[in-house]
Amino acid sequence: MIDKIKNIIWLIMVFFTACAFVQGLIMLQPRVTKLEERVGLCDSRYTQVETRVSGIEIKLDALLRQSEETGKDIKDIYHLIMERHR
């Protein structure tokens, strides 16, 4: 009698474990879909930020070239002034 009860309890535990496993698999699909959507959004944001950073780098390079040219102009003017006052 006790063996029959143990076997029935064991079968019930196996059944509930299998049900829990199947439920976990069923609930996995929506979570994976949500994660894929979030990864897609993160990827698009990353691309936008990368584009902005590239634009900023281009502008900084242009400003650096301008400042170098301005520095050369100032040095040239300085040398001209120094030559005239000698």
Disulfide bonds with the S-S distance in Angstrom:
none
